[in-house]
Amino acid sequence: MLETVDLSRSLKKKQAQNAMGELSCSVGEMQRHLAERRTSVVVILEGWAASGRGGIANRLLLALDPRGYSFHYPETPCCPTGRPSLLPFQRLIPPVGRIAVFGRSFYDRAWRAAADEVFLRDVAAFERQLADAGVLVVKAFLHISREEQAKRLKKRMKDPKLSWNVESGDIEENERYDERAAAAEAMLRATESEHSPWTVIPATDESYAAVAFLTCVRDAMSAWLERAAPVPVAPEGRVSRTTDAVLRSSMMTSLDYSGDLDGEAYESRLGELQARMHELGIAMMQSRLPGIVVFEGVDAAGKGGAIRRLTESLYPRCYDVVPVGAPNEWERAHPYLWRFWKEFPDAGKLVIFDRSWYGRVLVERVEGFCGERDWKRAYREINEMEGHLASTGVVIAKFWLQIDRDEQLRRFESRRDDPERSWKLTDEDWRNREKWGLYQEAASEMIVRTSTAQAPWTVVATNSKKLARVKVLSTVVDAIEAALSGSSAPKPAPEPKKKKTDTEKRKKA
């Protein structure tokens, strides 16, 4: 792509002025139309150091209504160790009707830091998810020669008013121009797609580059507006249709509800695991290891009790608990996964989700809150998202807590008759119980389609609360220990000791 670019392209001053005037009017008008269509726009401007990204981006911003855009230029676009690489940018995705312009983006890592194929795959998947959610993605790359870059860098360093704009790595980039050009070429080809194509712009003449960039933005906006209605651009995914036989053989249907622990064994084992969890929480902070624990399950299956036993031995700064309910208006104005992206952990933090992004393939599917195409597409999007998290070092543990229907009724009635616990039982719980079969079918398909090597489901029978809490804690402990040791497989949990601990006197649930 870069080899075919004519770097000699230029415009006379008068031509450029006339073209910029017309383009500015067109882009400003289209911004208003896109806002009326409730369309989000992401504009990514990448290119060589000293290629003029700042000045050219400003030409676009001057054409836009400042009330409808945000500009982002992260100082350190390459995410530090212990943090999902795309997280800073996922959090900046604009709501419907607004434009986000990135003068520097995740692509900075993709070609300046020699990103691997996994990262490029994650970037391509992320952009497809945005397009599927109705976000217009516009990408441009400013290209200059090695000689032109060297000349501009030299000029900037000699000028006190411009020297601040030369970063430490810019000179090295010029010295390694051929190597970086090959990386840029690989990046452009790997992330070129129908829904988010690249436009490579010759930037030797900055006036020509500015006109070409605004033309690129205008044409993308115009093509979007000409559509009768925004439609998802990606296929449903490569996951084959789940058969009844597969569902019947899933982990859900093979659960044993008969197990239990006596009080002494429970307290002893719980104390051991919580003590170890306390140590691991500190180790995660020290090693900057992030983690995510997801709790899903039927109503009254014991998610709250499991979360409490998981967190009560941790320092408060080690973790966050995120309860997930119906999205609010601001969250609905963003792509579906956005409200979860913004909650993902920073380095060294454990984030626990009390319900999660799986609501799309559970509640929203069963209750009809989204279309069939949306929840079917969600399987692929979730797997891609969790794959990216795992590839960047995030520990992931997912639990489905399951009780049988008779046990659920007993717990519902117990809550109803207990004044101190009746608040935990809602009319929605009873309505969901009437749809037991539909929710079980949806959960079974969810587990089959989204249990991967990087983010497997653990299905826990919770008729015995004691046994379930021990199972949850031991699974989380194993996952964190495996990550801290660098092992791909978790260590087996140690056998419970006979000796009682101080936790024996803890109030029983």
BELGI-V803093 format. One record per backbone hydrogen bond with DSSP energy under -1.0 kcal/mol. NH is the residue of the N-H (numbers start at 1). CO is the residue of the C=O. Records with the same first field share a line. If there is no record, write none. Layout:
NH=CO  CO
//
This chain:
5=2
7=5
9=6
16=12
17=13
18=14
19=15
20=16
21=17
22=18
23=19
24=20
25=21
26=22
27=23
28=24
29=25
30=26
31=27
32=28
33=29
34=30
35=31
36=32
37=33
38=35
39=34
41=98
42=136
43=100
44=138
45=102
46=140
48=142
51=48
56=52
57=53
58=54
59=55
60=56
61=57
62=58
63=60
64=61
68=65
70=99
72=101
87=84
90=86
91=87
93=90
96=333
98=95
99=68
100=41
101=70
102=43
103=72
108=105
110=106
111=107
112=108
113=109
120=116
121=117
122=118
123=119
124=120
125=121
126=122
127=123
128=124
129=125
130=126
131=127
132=128
133=129
134=131
135=130
136=40
138=42
140=44
141=199
142=46
143=201
149=145
150=146
151=147
152=148
153=149
154=150
155=151
156=152
157=153
158=154
159=155
162=159
163=159
165=162
166=163
170=167
173=169
174=170
175=171
176=172
177=174
180=176
181=177
182=178
183=179
184=180
185=181
186=182
187=183
188=184
189=185
190=186
191=187
199=139
201=141
203=143
209=205
210=206
211=207
212=208
213=209
214=210
215=211
216=212
217=213
218=214
219=215
220=216
221=217
222=218
223=219
224=220
225=221
226=222
227=224
247=243
248=244
249=245
250=247
266=262
267=263
268=264
269=265
270=266
271=267
272=268
273=269
274=270
275=271
276=272
277=273
278=274
279=275
280=276
281=277
282=278
283=279
284=280
285=281
286=282
287=283
289=284
291=349
292=395
293=351
294=397
295=353
296=399
298=401
301=298
306=302
307=303
308=304
309=305
310=306
311=307
312=308
314=311
318=315
320=350
322=352
324=354
332=328
334=331
338=335
340=337
341=337
342=338
343=340
344=341
349=346
350=318
351=291
352=320
353=293
354=322
355=295  353
359=356
360=357
364=359
366=362
367=363
369=364
370=364
375=371
376=372
377=373
378=374
381=377
382=378
383=379
384=380
385=381
386=382
387=383
388=384
389=385
390=386
391=387
392=388
393=390
394=389
395=290
397=292
399=294
400=458
401=296
402=460
408=404
409=405
410=406
411=407
412=408
413=409
414=410
415=411
416=412
417=413
421=418
422=418
424=421
425=422
430=426
431=427
432=428
433=429
434=430
435=432
436=433
439=435
440=436
441=437
442=438
443=439
444=440
445=441
446=442
447=443
448=444
449=445
450=446
451=447
452=455
458=398
460=400
462=402
468=464
469=465
470=466
471=467
472=468
473=469
474=470
475=471
476=472
477=473
478=474
479=475
480=476
481=477
482=478
483=479
484=480
485=481
487=482
504=501
506=503
//
